[in-house]
Amino acid sequence: MTLYELKESLATVGSELKKIESDISAKAANPTIPIEEIQSLKSKKKDVKERFDLLKEQHDELETEQKAKLKAKMNANSSKMNPDLSSHDPKSRIVAAKAELIRSTIRNRTISDETKAALGDNNATGGEKLLPKTVTNELLHEPFVKNPLRKLSDYTGISNLEIPKITFTIDDDDFINDEETAKEIKADGDSIAFGRHKFKVKVPVSETILAGTDTNLVQTVDRALQSGLAAKEKKVAFAVTPKAGEEKMSFYNVSITEISGETKYKSIKAAIADLHEDFRENTSITMRYSDYLDIIETLANGNTTLYNAPPEQVLGKPVEFCDSAVDPIIGDFKYSHFNYDPSFIYDRDKDVNKGIELFVLTAYFDHKIKLKSAFRIAKVVPEV
């Protein structure tokens, strides 16, 4: 018998078994029914149950056998498409799975279950183009384009994140020693809710790259996506004229206290000194490298020794260079916080002018300066 025929027979015998069981219950509850009639039904039930069990055993064996054959066939087809997916090396499997994800997306093919499993995809519906957890976690590391804030700021990936501005309290209403911080919390509240600002990163992928090795394809796309995220973070955080809707993400647009000096060097030193000691201990400086060279040139006064000194030794605090920091930002950068919605979405597009396919990432994120009082902006105002 075929599996289909066994299923039909099993359904028929099963239905008969249920009817006999129902008849036994009904007649056992009726005292006028002779006990011999009930015993006859019980004997009949035993025979039918035995038939049912035999059919079920045959059905289960045949079904298991067919499932095993189908799985072997699918694995063989998947391995032919991408042999590394069957590799025992976890790194090779992930690279191969990422490559299939990219190729299938660009060529508008269905992503195989094996690829989803290798990338830790928990999306049961299969209808949404959400990046698997493995890919999402790796997008925030090792970009081509560097964002210095990645070394300093807090980063999270939590939907609808809301956090307190102060990470601890003590049993004393006056525990905040910094008057500026106390005023800020009183004016703006003691917690921060992160929003969802949408942006897209588009990676051009030529047919040559698509047809190349998995490693080359994955490295090209991964690094481009990572760099796109880092570039966007840097752009919004240091925007002098932010785009509509992104105003509160820029250090230069949230009313951080500005400290003036005759030179960059003096204004930076004054800004460090102006910070409350609660923030000064963990303070870093983000500034343009060209501004730092100007400071060195002035301080060195022809002495080349100072050019070899670490920036921290010259300015008194760790320094991160960023050409977007038009005015140096000084402060405790743990109060700068980037949060991504974990639902990164991938899709495809095409540059019709160049005829190149695009792998597209849609991300949602927000950048909050949790405490403005933890920062200062150093400005140069020459003496008149």
C-alpha positions as a Python dict, from the first residue, in 0.01 Angstrom:
ca = {
    (1, 'M'): (0, 0, 0),
    (2, 'T'): (109, 354, -69),
    (3, 'L'): (135, 611, 210),
    (4, 'Y'): (-181, 778, 81),
    (5, 'E'): (-375, 449, 87),
    (6, 'L'): (-251, 374, 437),
    (7, 'K'): (-368, 716, 556),
    (8, 'E'): (-716, 655, 414),
    (9, 'S'): (-739, 306, 570),
    (10, 'L'): (-614, 439, 902),
    (11, 'A'): (-880, 711, 898),
    (12, 'T'): (-1157, 458, 819),
    (13, 'V'): (-1057, 208, 1089),
    (14, 'G'): (-998, 489, 1337),
    (15, 'S'): (-1349, 622, 1276),
    (16, 'E'): (-1497, 276, 1333),
    (17, 'L'): (-1300, 237, 1656),
    (18, 'K'): (-1433, 567, 1789),
    (19, 'K'): (-1791, 463, 1706),
    (20, 'I'): (-1756, 130, 1894),
    (21, 'E'): (-1607, 311, 2197),
    (22, 'S'): (-1902, 553, 2192),
    (23, 'D'): (-2152, 264, 2169),
    (24, 'I'): (-1989, 86, 2465),
    (25, 'S'): (-2015, 400, 2678),
    (26, 'A'): (-2377, 460, 2586),
    (27, 'K'): (-2490, 97, 2646),
    (28, 'A'): (-2291, 61, 2968),
    (29, 'A'): (-2485, 357, 3107),
    (30, 'N'): (-2820, 193, 3019),
    (31, 'P'): (-2914, -76, 3278),
    (32, 'T'): (-3172, -233, 3042),
    (33, 'I'): (-2901, -342, 2791),
    (34, 'P'): (-2787, -705, 2853),
    (35, 'I'): (-2424, -734, 2965),
    (36, 'E'): (-2359, -990, 2691),
    (37, 'E'): (-2421, -722, 2425),
    (38, 'I'): (-2166, -493, 2590),
    (39, 'Q'): (-1909, -775, 2614),
    (40, 'S'): (-1961, -847, 2243),
    (41, 'L'): (-1884, -480, 2164),
    (42, 'K'): (-1570, -495, 2381),
    (43, 'S'): (-1451, -801, 2190),
    (44, 'K'): (-1519, -621, 1862),
    (45, 'K'): (-1330, -316, 1988),
    (46, 'K'): (-1028, -533, 2065),
    (47, 'D'): (-1020, -668, 1707),
    (48, 'V'): (-1061, -324, 1549),
    (49, 'K'): (-795, -174, 1782),
    (50, 'E'): (-551, -446, 1675),
    (51, 'R'): (-618, -365, 1306),
    (52, 'F'): (-570, 6, 1377),
    (53, 'D'): (-236, -52, 1552),
    (54, 'L'): (-105, -267, 1266),
    (55, 'L'): (-203, -7, 1006),
    (56, 'K'): (-50, 274, 1213),
    (57, 'E'): (277, 87, 1249),
    (58, 'Q'): (302, 41, 870),
    (59, 'H'): (201, 404, 811),
    (60, 'D'): (463, 545, 1052),
    (61, 'E'): (742, 332, 907),
    (62, 'L'): (663, 434, 549),
    (63, 'E'): (624, 802, 643),
    (64, 'T'): (958, 807, 828),
    (65, 'E'): (1127, 642, 531),
    (66, 'Q'): (985, 896, 282),
    (67, 'K'): (1077, 1193, 504),
    (68, 'A'): (1435, 1068, 529),
    (69, 'K'): (1457, 1035, 149),
    (70, 'L'): (1315, 1385, 99),
    (71, 'K'): (1556, 1537, 350),
    (72, 'A'): (1852, 1363, 188),
    (73, 'K'): (1742, 1494, -151),
    (74, 'M'): (1707, 1852, -17),
    (75, 'N'): (2048, 1834, 148),
    (76, 'A'): (2202, 1706, -174),
    (77, 'N'): (2045, 1989, -374),
    (78, 'S'): (2153, 2247, -115),
    (79, 'S'): (2507, 2110, -113),
    (80, 'K'): (2521, 2126, -491),
    (81, 'M'): (2414, 2491, -477),
    (82, 'N'): (2657, 2568, -198),
    (83, 'P'): (2873, 2276, -77),
    (84, 'D'): (3003, 2467, 226),
    (85, 'L'): (2654, 2463, 383),
    (86, 'S'): (2715, 2097, 468),
    (87, 'S'): (3056, 2172, 617),
    (88, 'H'): (3125, 2073, 977),
    (89, 'D'): (3321, 2397, 1032),
    (90, 'P'): (3081, 2654, 1190),
    (91, 'K'): (3265, 2952, 1033),
    (92, 'S'): (3249, 2800, 684),
    (93, 'R'): (2878, 2725, 728),
    (94, 'I'): (2803, 3084, 832),
    (95, 'V'): (3000, 3233, 543),
    (96, 'A'): (2825, 2998, 299),
    (97, 'A'): (2485, 3079, 450),
    (98, 'K'): (2548, 3453, 430),
    (99, 'A'): (2654, 3416, 68),
    (100, 'E'): (2333, 3231, -14),
    (101, 'L'): (2128, 3494, 171),
    (102, 'I'): (2285, 3771, -41),
    (103, 'R'): (2264, 3583, -372),
    (104, 'S'): (1908, 3465, -311),
    (105, 'T'): (1794, 3815, -212),
    (106, 'I'): (1947, 3979, -518),
    (107, 'R'): (1817, 3706, -751),
    (108, 'N'): (1477, 3710, -579),
    (109, 'R'): (1495, 3343, -475),
    (110, 'T'): (1353, 3182, -162),
    (111, 'I'): (1601, 3146, 125),
    (112, 'S'): (1645, 2778, 216),
    (113, 'D'): (1559, 2654, 566),
    (114, 'E'): (1915, 2525, 607),
    (115, 'T'): (2052, 2876, 543),
    (116, 'K'): (1812, 3029, 795),
    (117, 'A'): (1908, 2767, 1053),
    (118, 'A'): (2281, 2830, 999),
    (119, 'L'): (2228, 3203, 1057),
    (120, 'G'): (2008, 3158, 1365),
    (121, 'D'): (1689, 3286, 1202),
    (122, 'N'): (1396, 3257, 1445),
    (123, 'N'): (1140, 3406, 1208),
    (124, 'A'): (877, 3134, 1194),
    (125, 'T'): (654, 3303, 936),
    (126, 'G'): (920, 3319, 665),
    (127, 'G'): (732, 3613, 514),
    (128, 'E'): (938, 3898, 653),
    (129, 'K'): (1280, 3994, 521),
    (130, 'L'): (1436, 4031, 863),
    (131, 'L'): (1809, 3980, 894),
    (132, 'P'): (1892, 3676, 1110),
    (133, 'K'): (2040, 3735, 1454),
    (134, 'T'): (2390, 3623, 1350),
    (135, 'V'): (2408, 3884, 1073),
    (136, 'T'): (2248, 4160, 1281),
    (137, 'N'): (2496, 4117, 1568),
    (138, 'E'): (2796, 4135, 1335),
    (139, 'L'): (2684, 4452, 1159),
    (140, 'L'): (2806, 4672, 1442),
    (141, 'H'): (3170, 4563, 1420),
    (142, 'E'): (3481, 4626, 1210),
    (143, 'P'): (3359, 4878, 951),
    (144, 'F'): (3572, 5032, 673),
    (145, 'V'): (3443, 5374, 772),
    (146, 'K'): (3535, 5440, 1133),
    (147, 'N'): (3310, 5608, 1385),
    (148, 'P'): (3525, 5705, 1687),
    (149, 'L'): (3216, 5704, 1908),
    (150, 'R'): (3202, 5324, 1879),
    (151, 'K'): (3496, 5310, 2121),
    (152, 'L'): (3333, 5555, 2361),
    (153, 'S'): (2953, 5553, 2343),
    (154, 'D'): (2707, 5292, 2466),
    (155, 'Y'): (2548, 5068, 2203),
    (156, 'T'): (2233, 4857, 2238),
    (157, 'G'): (1986, 4679, 2011),
    (158, 'I'): (1654, 4684, 2199),
    (159, 'S'): (1306, 4768, 2071),
    (160, 'N'): (1129, 5060, 2243),
    (161, 'L'): (1422, 5117, 2478),
    (162, 'E'): (1369, 5349, 2774),
    (163, 'I'): (1645, 5406, 3030),
    (164, 'P'): (1712, 5629, 3333),
    (165, 'K'): (1957, 5917, 3291),
    (166, 'I'): (2120, 5840, 3626),
    (167, 'T'): (2221, 5477, 3673),
    (168, 'F'): (2191, 5475, 4052),
    (169, 'T'): (2024, 5660, 4338),
    (170, 'I'): (2093, 5687, 4707),
    (171, 'D'): (1863, 5763, 4996),
    (172, 'D'): (1921, 6136, 4986),
    (173, 'D'): (1738, 6394, 4777),
    (174, 'D'): (2060, 6591, 4729),
    (175, 'F'): (2277, 6303, 4611),
    (176, 'I'): (2342, 6475, 4274),
    (177, 'N'): (2633, 6702, 4353),
    (178, 'D'): (2646, 6868, 4011),
    (179, 'E'): (2400, 7157, 4014),
    (180, 'E'): (2383, 7164, 3634),
    (181, 'T'): (2288, 6795, 3622),
    (182, 'A'): (2021, 6840, 3889),
    (183, 'K'): (1866, 7128, 3695),
    (184, 'E'): (1873, 6927, 3371),
    (185, 'I'): (1696, 6629, 3526),
    (186, 'K'): (1437, 6856, 3685),
    (187, 'A'): (1374, 7030, 3350),
    (188, 'D'): (1385, 6734, 3111),
    (189, 'G'): (1290, 6436, 3331),
    (190, 'D'): (1496, 6149, 3469),
    (191, 'S'): (1450, 5899, 3184),
    (192, 'I'): (1504, 5879, 2808),
    (193, 'A'): (1292, 5700, 2547),
    (194, 'F'): (1464, 5604, 2221),
    (195, 'G'): (1290, 5651, 1888),
    (196, 'R'): (1315, 5478, 1549),
    (197, 'H'): (1479, 5679, 1272),
    (198, 'K'): (1477, 5492, 942),
    (199, 'F'): (1764, 5488, 693),
    (200, 'K'): (1891, 5263, 416),
    (201, 'V'): (2235, 5136, 321),
    (202, 'K'): (2268, 5022, -41),
    (203, 'V'): (2557, 4799, -146),
    (204, 'P'): (2627, 4765, -520),
    (205, 'V'): (2701, 4402, -607),
    (206, 'S'): (2829, 4323, -955),
    (207, 'E'): (2773, 3992, -1132),
    (208, 'T'): (3146, 3926, -1096),
    (209, 'I'): (3125, 3951, -716),
    (210, 'L'): (2804, 3743, -710),
    (211, 'A'): (2970, 3469, -911),
    (212, 'G'): (3291, 3484, -703),
    (213, 'T'): (3381, 3300, -386),
    (214, 'D'): (3153, 3303, -82),
    (215, 'T'): (3425, 3463, 130),
    (216, 'N'): (3483, 3751, -111),
    (217, 'L'): (3110, 3816, -155),
    (218, 'V'): (3038, 3810, 219),
    (219, 'Q'): (3337, 4029, 309),
    (220, 'T'): (3244, 4284, 44),
    (221, 'V'): (2880, 4313, 149),
    (222, 'D'): (2938, 4284, 526),
    (223, 'R'): (3203, 4555, 539),
    (224, 'A'): (3002, 4787, 316),
    (225, 'L'): (2695, 4748, 539),
    (226, 'Q'): (2899, 4794, 856),
    (227, 'S'): (3063, 5103, 710),
    (228, 'G'): (2727, 5244, 607),
    (229, 'L'): (2596, 5213, 964),
    (230, 'A'): (2910, 5370, 1111),
    (231, 'A'): (2902, 5656, 859),
    (232, 'K'): (2539, 5733, 940),
    (233, 'E'): (2608, 5726, 1315),
    (234, 'K'): (2898, 5969, 1273),
    (235, 'K'): (2700, 6195, 1041),
    (236, 'V'): (2403, 6242, 1275),
    (237, 'A'): (2613, 6273, 1593),
    (238, 'F'): (2836, 6551, 1454),
    (239, 'A'): (2587, 6727, 1225),
    (240, 'V'): (2613, 7105, 1250),
    (241, 'T'): (2291, 7141, 1049),
    (242, 'P'): (2096, 6819, 1115),
    (243, 'K'): (1826, 6684, 883),
    (244, 'A'): (1464, 6725, 988),
    (245, 'G'): (1381, 6469, 1255),
    (246, 'E'): (1747, 6412, 1348),
    (247, 'E'): (1806, 6735, 1542),
    (248, 'K'): (1825, 6574, 1887),
    (249, 'M'): (2089, 6324, 1774),
    (250, 'S'): (2364, 6585, 1722),
    (251, 'F'): (2603, 6704, 1992),
    (252, 'Y'): (2596, 7046, 1827),
    (253, 'N'): (2219, 7086, 1843),
    (254, 'V'): (2114, 6996, 2200),
    (255, 'S'): (2236, 7305, 2387),
    (256, 'I'): (2554, 7158, 2534),
    (257, 'T'): (2748, 7422, 2728),
    (258, 'E'): (3015, 7593, 2516),
    (259, 'I'): (3346, 7696, 2675),
    (260, 'S'): (3546, 7965, 2495),
    (261, 'G'): (3917, 8030, 2483),
    (262, 'E'): (4170, 8225, 2278),
    (263, 'T'): (4297, 7901, 2121),
    (264, 'K'): (4175, 7543, 2080),
    (265, 'Y'): (4426, 7430, 2341),
    (266, 'K'): (4305, 7680, 2603),
    (267, 'S'): (3938, 7618, 2532),
    (268, 'I'): (3987, 7238, 2562),
    (269, 'K'): (4173, 7272, 2893),
    (270, 'A'): (3906, 7511, 3021),
    (271, 'A'): (3629, 7272, 2911),
    (272, 'I'): (3789, 6981, 3098),
    (273, 'A'): (3820, 7195, 3410),
    (274, 'D'): (3458, 7313, 3378),
    (275, 'L'): (3318, 6959, 3392),
    (276, 'H'): (3201, 6831, 3729),
    (277, 'E'): (3439, 6581, 3885),
    (278, 'D'): (3177, 6303, 3848),
    (279, 'F'): (3225, 6333, 3469),
    (280, 'R'): (3584, 6459, 3450),
    (281, 'E'): (3729, 6128, 3568),
    (282, 'N'): (3609, 5943, 3255),
    (283, 'T'): (3635, 6231, 3010),
    (284, 'S'): (3757, 6188, 2652),
    (285, 'I'): (3811, 6440, 2375),
    (286, 'T'): (3681, 6406, 2021),
    (287, 'M'): (3839, 6651, 1778),
    (288, 'R'): (3979, 6700, 1429),
    (289, 'Y'): (4334, 6581, 1368),
    (290, 'S'): (4418, 6909, 1189),
    (291, 'D'): (4322, 7102, 1503),
    (292, 'Y'): (4547, 6878, 1711),
    (293, 'L'): (4840, 6939, 1476),
    (294, 'D'): (4786, 7315, 1511),
    (295, 'I'): (4801, 7275, 1890),
    (296, 'I'): (5121, 7070, 1867),
    (297, 'E'): (5280, 7323, 1634),
    (298, 'T'): (5203, 7607, 1873),
    (299, 'L'): (5315, 7423, 2187),
    (300, 'A'): (5628, 7270, 2032),
    (301, 'N'): (5762, 7602, 1912),
    (302, 'G'): (6018, 7430, 1693),
    (303, 'N'): (6086, 7142, 1932),
    (304, 'T'): (6011, 6812, 1755),
    (305, 'T'): (5993, 6611, 2080),
    (306, 'L'): (5630, 6706, 2140),
    (307, 'Y'): (5526, 6560, 1803),
    (308, 'N'): (5608, 6211, 1934),
    (309, 'A'): (5413, 6252, 2257),
    (310, 'P'): (5077, 6069, 2291),
    (311, 'P'): (4777, 6305, 2254),
    (312, 'E'): (4662, 6210, 2604),
    (313, 'Q'): (4990, 6339, 2744),
    (314, 'V'): (4954, 6668, 2558),
    (315, 'L'): (4588, 6741, 2639),
    (316, 'G'): (4552, 6551, 2965),
    (317, 'K'): (4270, 6322, 2849),
    (318, 'P'): (4230, 6042, 2589),
    (319, 'V'): (4171, 6173, 2236),
    (320, 'E'): (3972, 6028, 1944),
    (321, 'F'): (4016, 6198, 1608),
    (322, 'C'): (3720, 6271, 1382),
    (323, 'D'): (3716, 6520, 1097),
    (324, 'S'): (3343, 6577, 1156),
    (325, 'A'): (3408, 6724, 1503),
    (326, 'V'): (3429, 7088, 1386),
    (327, 'D'): (3453, 7201, 1747),
    (328, 'P'): (3612, 6965, 2001),
    (329, 'I'): (3363, 6775, 2218),
    (330, 'I'): (3483, 6701, 2569),
    (331, 'G'): (3299, 6478, 2813),
    (332, 'D'): (3207, 6140, 2952),
    (333, 'F'): (3090, 5960, 2638),
    (334, 'K'): (2911, 5683, 2823),
    (335, 'Y'): (2632, 5943, 2830),
    (336, 'S'): (2619, 5918, 2450),
    (337, 'H'): (2400, 5622, 2356),
    (338, 'F'): (2315, 5460, 2022),
    (339, 'N'): (2024, 5218, 2011),
    (340, 'Y'): (1923, 5005, 1712),
    (341, 'D'): (1588, 4838, 1665),
    (342, 'P'): (1690, 4471, 1622),
    (343, 'S'): (1459, 4433, 1320),
    (344, 'F'): (1713, 4501, 1045),
    (345, 'I'): (1540, 4441, 711),
    (346, 'Y'): (1710, 4331, 389),
    (347, 'D'): (1587, 4367, 34),
    (348, 'R'): (1707, 4421, -322),
    (349, 'D'): (1707, 4712, -565),
    (350, 'K'): (1876, 4801, -891),
    (351, 'D'): (2077, 5096, -1013),
    (352, 'V'): (1915, 5121, -1356),
    (353, 'N'): (2170, 5375, -1478),
    (354, 'K'): (2465, 5145, -1410),
    (355, 'G'): (2284, 4813, -1440),
    (356, 'I'): (2418, 4695, -1103),
    (357, 'E'): (2217, 4502, -845),
    (358, 'L'): (2193, 4648, -495),
    (359, 'F'): (2173, 4461, -164),
    (360, 'V'): (1969, 4696, 56),
    (361, 'L'): (1966, 4716, 435),
    (362, 'T'): (1696, 4911, 618),
    (363, 'A'): (1782, 5001, 977),
    (364, 'Y'): (1611, 5194, 1254),
    (365, 'F'): (1818, 5367, 1521),
    (366, 'D'): (1843, 5664, 1755),
    (367, 'H'): (2126, 5853, 1924),
    (368, 'K'): (2062, 6022, 2256),
    (369, 'I'): (2287, 6244, 2464),
    (370, 'K'): (2164, 6113, 2798),
    (371, 'L'): (2310, 6400, 3002),
    (372, 'K'): (2408, 6727, 2835),
    (373, 'S'): (2583, 6830, 3156),
    (374, 'A'): (2836, 6547, 3100),
    (375, 'F'): (2975, 6733, 2796),
    (376, 'R'): (3133, 7061, 2692),
    (377, 'I'): (3204, 7205, 2346),
    (378, 'A'): (3532, 7394, 2309),
    (379, 'K'): (3504, 7713, 2102),
    (380, 'V'): (3773, 7956, 1994),
    (381, 'V'): (3691, 8323, 2055),
    (382, 'P'): (4003, 8536, 1996),
    (383, 'E'): (4053, 8833, 2222),
    (384, 'V'): (3954, 9161, 2065),
}
